[in-house]
């Protein structure tokens, strides 16, 4: 049997910050519920929250109004925008469904098993000759022509290595600090071997020493619910004790874990704590379960993912923070074992939080795993778990599954945590010719041979002429061309 711990390894670095979820209708023209729409309107536009297949669709008749007469087949302007040519009549109520419970033609471009969430579009037209009250949606250009509010005019990003073992690297703003990294648990000090098989990550990226603007990843920890064991039923191992290196806590939902375990641990000096939002993520929980079944089909784990948004005071500063975790319940096979996965938070002063979301998003998309470290870690986990029969073929299979999972997950990211749909763009690195995900919050992007990146809104700024950088190898990175042109 493959070691359970490989599941943690696969998710530890790649899905962090990513919140996969449903694909939704993000915008329509006319807008849902619009009145007095110009009957001369010739096209209905549907804009989706993520790329969809461009050879399949489902427009459904409903009882909420007349289905519009069509003037041709639907077509796609791009992988997020579908156009339905129509002929409308004055003073008429129209309604059409975009997918339904049984008709699911609109599907994810990355995974055909993911259908767009059904959506009902209803609107009414005005008298003949009226003014249209809705304009086509303005799709963000690849290089915006104006600076987003609050984003610094120019930002320089440098690639930083995980400092302990070189497990991965990521882009961070120049002048920011990293703290922590990969850690190993001593089983003799922990009271047992349970936390010692897999590498753990406690890593922060901070704008300054106090972490006024900060992203922090927290370690995956295995816990033990003694109610599932005969010893626990006999009164042994009460909550707060230790069993084979695992803290004894009763299994709890993700929202409770964030508020009662994670936040107090990360911010012991916080005061004036207010919960602004608690939200479960059932779609993401289901995706974790699907991934686990693909890796270890004979086991039946369950998952619970959640986001917690809070405000609080710490050292005289008012902060806003978002926290995320996934709770993994090992079920009957684990006999009471459960744990947290991919637990992290982002924070900034309350009045600055939104301005930094694009930076947090850019950092997470820049993560590059050290493949040599990954191969060594998998070998080490197999040995520490007493599994020595697996070979390099197994390592390559796991590495391939990681890449495939990330490709699918990236296509499904929505902006529950970050503005990832509207604030990112694909660029072509002029040195490697590889496509890279970057931010479109600035008009211009430059990269050098070392992988450092500069974003700026200044047309006259050239990093090769910046005496503070002392580099002459920066090149502009063009936006990846879309086809057909």
N, C-alpha and C positions, 0 to 999 in steps of 0.2 A: 504493500500500500504506500502511496506517496505520503510524505510527512504533511500533517495538517499545516505546519508552519509555512510551507511554500505559498499558501494562499496569502498570508500576510506579506511575504516578500513581494509577490506580484503586485499587490495593491499599494505597498508602502510609499512608493515615490510617484507612480504614474497618475493615479487618479486624484491625488491631492489637489484641492481647489476645484476639481471638476464635479459639477453636479449634473449628471446625465438625467434626462427626464423626457416628458412627453414633447412631441412636436405639435405646436398650436398654430391657429390662425392668428397672426400678429396684427394684421390691419386689412381692411377692405375698403374699396371705393366702388359704390357709395359706402359710407359707414353703416354699421348695423343700427337700425332704428332711425335712419335719416328720413326726413320729410321734405317735400317740395323739391325732390331731385329733378333736374332737367330731363324731360323725356327724350331729348335729343342725344343723351349719353349713349355711346355706341359700344362701350366695353365695361365689363365688371372686372376689377382687379382683386386678386387674392394674394396677400403677402404672408408667407409662412415664417415661423421662428427659426427654422433650420432648413438646410437643403433637402429637397424632395426629388423623387424620380420624375423625369420629364416625359415619360411615355405612358403614364397612367393617371387617371383622375376619376373622381366620383362626384357629380352634381346631382342632388337628390330632390325630388318633388316633396313638398310638405303641405300641411293643412293650414299654414299660417298666411298664405297668400298665393297668387298666381305664379307659376314657374315662368320666367321670362322666355319669350321667343328667341331662339338663337339664330345668329347670322353666319355661323361657321363653327368649325371645331375649336375647342379650347387649344391654346398654345402657351408656351412658357417664354417669358422675356429673359429669365435667368433661372437658376435652380431654386429660387425662393419666391418667384412671382409668376402666377398663372393668370392668363387673360381669357375671359369668356366673351366673345362677340355677341351682342344682343340687339334686339329691336324692341324698344319700350313704347308704351302708350301713355298719354297724359292721365293724371288723376287715377292712378291704379296702385294697389298694394301688391308688391312682389315678395316672394320668399323662395329661397333655395337652401338646401342643406349641402354642406361641404363635408363629405363622408357621412356615414351613419353607423349604427351598430352592426349592420350586415353588409354595407357597401363601403369598402376601404381602399379605393383606388389611389388616393393620395397617400404615399408611403415615403419613409425615410430613404434618402439616397444611399445611406451607408448600410442600412439593415432593413430588408423588405418586411421583416416581421413587426416592425414598428410603424403603425399607421397614424396619420394625423388625427388628433382628437376631434370628434364630430363638432361641427359649428353650424349654427343657424343664422343666416343673413336675411333680414327682412327690412324693406324700405318702401317708401311710397313716392310716387312722382307727382310733380305739380302740374299746373295747366300748360298747354302748349305755348311755346315761346318763352317760358320762364327761364330764370337764371339758374344754372347748375350750382348747387350749394356745396359740392365736394370736388376738390381737385385731386388728380392722381397723386399717390404717395411719392414723396421725394426720397429716393433711395440714396443712402449715404455714398458719396463718391469714394473711390479708392484712396484719394488723397484730399481730405477736406480742405476747403478754402478759407476756413476760419478756425481760430483756436478754440478748443472746448473750454468752458468756464472753469477756472481754477487750476488748470494744468500749466506747469511752468513753461515759459517760452522755449527753453532748450533744456533737454535732459540727456546726460551721458550715462550709458549703462556699461558696466564692466562684468566680465565673466568671473565668477567666484567659485572655487572648488570647495566641496564639503571638506572641512579641515582635518577631521580625525582619520579617515581612511580613504579619502578621495573617491567616495562612492558615486558622486554625481557632481554636476556643476550647474549653475544657473546665472542669468543676468540679474544684477542688482544695480540700483542707481549709484553713480560714483559718489564716494564719501560715506555711503551707508556701511553698516557693520553687520557681521555675522557672528553668531554665538552658538556654541554647542555643536552637535553633529551626531554621528553614529556612536552608539554606546553599547557596551557588552555587560551583561549581568553576571556577577560571580555567584554560582549556585550555592556556595558555602555561606556567603553573606546573606543571601536571599532566603535561606531556609529550605531550599529545594531547587530542582533543575528546570521547573516549568518555564521560567522566563529566560532561560539561557540558550535555547536552541537557535532562535532567530535574532538577527541584528535589530536593534531598536533605534529610533530616530527622535532626538530632542534638539530641534534646530530652529533658530530665529534669525530673521533679517530685520534690522532696526535702522531707522533714520538717524538715531542718536543713542547715546549710552542708556538713557532711561527708557528708550523704546516708545517715544511719544507717537510715532507711526511705526507699526510693527506687524509682521506676519510670523506666526510661530506654529511649528508642527510638534505635536506631543506624542510620546511613545505609545505603541500598542501594548496593552497590558492584559494578561490572562487573569480572570477572576474565578472564584469557585463558589457556587451556590450549594451549600451543604445540605439543603433540603432534599437534594436528589440522591444523596449517598446514605447507606445504612448507618455509617458512623454519625452523620449529621442528625439522622432521625433518632439516634440514641442520646442526643444532647451534646455530642462532641463538636468541635470546630464551630463555635458561635460566630456571628458577624463580628469582624474586626480581628479575628485570629488569622493564622497562616496555615495553608495546607499545601505541601509540596512546592513551596515558593509562591503560591497564589494567594493574594488577599481574599479573605472570605467575605463576600457581599452577595446578597440576594440579587438575582437577575432583575435589571430595571430597564425601562424604556429609554430610548436615546435622549429624549427631551429631559427626563429626570437626571440622566447621567451628566448631561451638560451643565445643568443648573446646580446639582448637588455635589458633583465630583470634580468636573473639569474647571469650572469657573473659580471655586474656592481655592483649588490647587494653584491655578495660574495667577490669581490676584488676591492673596491673603490680606492685603491692606485696603482693599476696595471698600468704599462706603456709599450710601445712597443708591443702592443697586435697584434698578427698575427694569423689568422684563418688558421689552417693546413688542416682541413677536416670538411665538413658538410655533414651529411648523414641522409636521412630519412629511417625509418624502417617500410615499409608498412605491412610486414607479422606480426610483433609484434602489430601494430595498429589493425589489423584484429582480433588478439587473444583477445585483450582487449574488442573489440566490442562483440565477441562471449561470453565472460564471463559476460558482462553486460546484454546481452539478456537472458542468462540463469538465472540470478538473478532477473531481472525486465523486463520481456518480453514485457510489454505494453509500455515501453519507447524506444526511438530510439536515443541513444547517438552516437556520432562519435568520433574517436580518431586519434591522429597524434603523432607518436613517432619519436625521432631523437637523434643523437649523434653529439656533437660538440667537436673537438680537437683543442686546442689553445696552443700557447707559449706566454710568457710574462715575464716582469721583476717586481719583488715586493721586496722592501727593499733590493735591491742590488743582489737578487738571480734570476737566469734565470730558469723558471719553464716550465714544460709541463703538460697539464691538459686535462682530458676528462670529459665532462659533458653529462648528460642524462636526458631526461624528456619525459612525455606523456601528451599531451594536451587533455582534455576531454571537448567536446562541448555538452551541455545538450539539444541542439536542440530546437524544437518548444515548448516542454513541459517546458523548462527552461526559456523561454522568455528572452534570452540574457545572461543567466548564463553559465559560462565556468570556467575551472580551470586547474591547473597543478597537476600532480600526480607523485609520486616516483622520484622526482627531486634530483639528487645527483651529486657529482663530486669526482674524485680522482686526486691527483696531487703529483708531486715529482720534484726535480731538473731535468732539461732536460736530462742530461747525466746519470741519475739513474732511469728513469721512468720504463723501462722494468724490472729491477731487482726486483721491488716492486710489480709487477702485481700478482705474485703468492701469496704474503702475503694478498693483498686486496681480492683476490678470496677466500683464506682460511677463512678470517674473515666473509665474507658474507655467506658462507656455514655453519658456526657454529652457526648462529642465532637460539635461542630457545625462543619461545613466552611463557610468563607466562599465562597459561590457566585461572587462577583465575582472573587475570587482564583483560583478553580478555572478559570473561563472564560479569564482572562488567562494562566494557566499552560499551558493546552492550546494556546492560540494561539501562545504563545512556543515551546512544544515543536515545534509544526508548523513554525514558521519556522526554529528552530535545526536541525531535522532536514531542512530543505530541502523541506518539504511545505507548499505555500501554497494548494492548491486547495480544501481543506476549509473549510466555512463554519460559521455558528452552528448549523445543523442538526446537524452532526457533534458539536458541543459538547453540544447538548441530548441527543443520543442517548447519549453517554458518561455524562452526568450521570444520565440515567434508568437506565442499566445499573448504575451505582453504587448507586442507591437500591434497585433490585430485588435486587441481590446481597446487600446488607446485610439486607434483610427476610428473605430465605431463610436467610442465615447465622445471624442471630439466633435463628431458630426451631430451629436445630440445635446451638446451643452446649451443651456439657456441661462438667462441672466438673473437667476434667483440670488446668486452671490455677487456676480460681476456683470458688467455690461458687455459680455463676451460676444454677443451677436452683432452689436452695432459698433464696437470699439476695437475690432481686430481686422487685420488685412493679411493677405499672403504676399510675401515679397520674395524676389529671387536674389540670392546671395551672389554677387558678381565674382567672388573668389571660388566658391564651390559649385555654383549653378544649382544649388539645392533650394527648394521652396522652404521658407521660414515663416512662422506665424509671428506677426508683430502688431503693434498698436497703430490705429489710424487717428489717434487723438492729436497728432502733429502732422504738418503738411509734408515734411521731408525726413527721410531716414537714411543714415549713412552707416557703413560698417567697415571695419579694417580687417587685416589679415589675421589678427589675434582674436577676432570675434567680438570686439567691443562695438557697441552700437550707440549712435547719437541720434536723438530725435529733436527736431526744431521746427518752428513756424517761420523762422527768418529766412527769406529767400536769399539774402546777402551773406548768410553765415556759411563758412567753409571750415570744418574742423581741422583741415590740414594747415590752416593759417592761424589756428588758435594756439598761442604760445603756452597756454596752460596744459595742453595735451602733448605737445612736442612729438607729433606724428605726422607723416606725410603720405600714408597709405590708405586713407579713408576714401571710399567710393560710395556714390549714391546707390541705393538698392531699389530697382524698379519694382512696381507692382506686377505680380504674375498676370500674364495676359489671359483673358477669358476667350473662349472659342464658342461659337463662331464670332469673328470680329465684326 
